[in-house]
Amino acid sequence: MGLIDTHAHLESFALKGELAGVLARAEAAGVEKIVTVGTGPDDWVLYREIAAAHPALVRFAVGLHPCSVGEDWAGAFAQMEDFWSLAHACRPVAMGEVGLDRFHLPKDEAEAARIFGWQQAAFAEQLALARRLGCPVVVHARGAFRETVELIDASGVDWTRVVYHCFAEGAEEISELVARGGRGSFTGVLTYKNAENVRAAAKAQGLERFMLETDAPYLTPVPHRGKPNEPALVRHTAEHAAAVFGVSYEELVARSAANARAFFGL
């Protein structure tokens, strides 16, 4: 049973002509599946093409990232449902990444409030679509944990289909997700010396819900921190997670992969 990278962004590799090498290195490192996660209409099409070209290795998700939400977000959203159409042989495994982001808002309070309002509206509409489709939801929540929880509660989305990607809050917050039926997934941040809260969150959630991700090309794990990330490096996060949970590497890989298969229907 191989590793599953449940959240990567393959666009930059494809645009630089590096995708073939990235995928080959991933397979050589024992990666069995990669879920490449959308942020807007341009990469949705690209990811469908990549997944169709590499069906044994790559799956894809479609979502409007909060940092991709502008005043005209409804036009992008209108294109989304078609990706789940039976007319396409290669369809998404999840809606994502969607959510809210305060970190990248402008400093001007009025402008920030206006943009955050668009984010909330776009997230609510995507959650309504996810409820109709019955698909998993990959949530981005940076500086907006409480607001995302409240919108998901209000949406009626099945919390067992919800994952907060790149979980970076603490044990209290992840316990709140678990109580609702949700979960978090973990990046190379788990390996960082100053991320004790993230390790505490992973342990509070438990191995029975644990999933791995790279968020490549970002958040490179130790010992490669500071260099570009790629799916092959998920192995280092898995090794560190095994130590966090006090289990063998083989058990960590088997459990996390089984969780990912069940959650995304891989």
Sequence and secondary structure as in RCSB ss.txt:
>XXXX:A:sequence
MGLIDTHAHLESFALKGELAGVLARAEAAGVEKIVTVGTGPDDWVLYREIAAAHPALVRFAVGLHPCSVGEDWAG
AFAQMEDFWSLAHACRPVAMGEVGLDRFHLPKDEAEAARIFGWQQAAFAEQLALARRLGCPVVVHARGAFRETVE
LIDASGVDWTRVVYHCFAEGAEEISELVARGGRGSFTGVLTYKNAENVRAAAKAQGLERFMLETDAPYLTPVPHR
GKPNEPALVRHTAEHAAAVFGVSYEELVARSAANARAFFGL
>XXXX:A:secstr
  EEEEEE  HHHHHTT HHHHHHHHHHTTEEEEEEE  SHHHHHHHHHHHHH TTTEEEEE   GGG  TTHHH
HHHTTGGGG TT SS  SEEEEEEEESTTS SSHHHHHHHHHHHHHHHHHHHHHHHHHT  EEEEEES HHHHHH
HHHHHT  GGGEEESS  S HHHHHHHHHHT EE B GGGG TT HHHHHHHHHH TTT  B   BTSS  TTST
TS   GGGHHHHHHHHHHHHTS HHHHHHHHHHHHHHHHT 
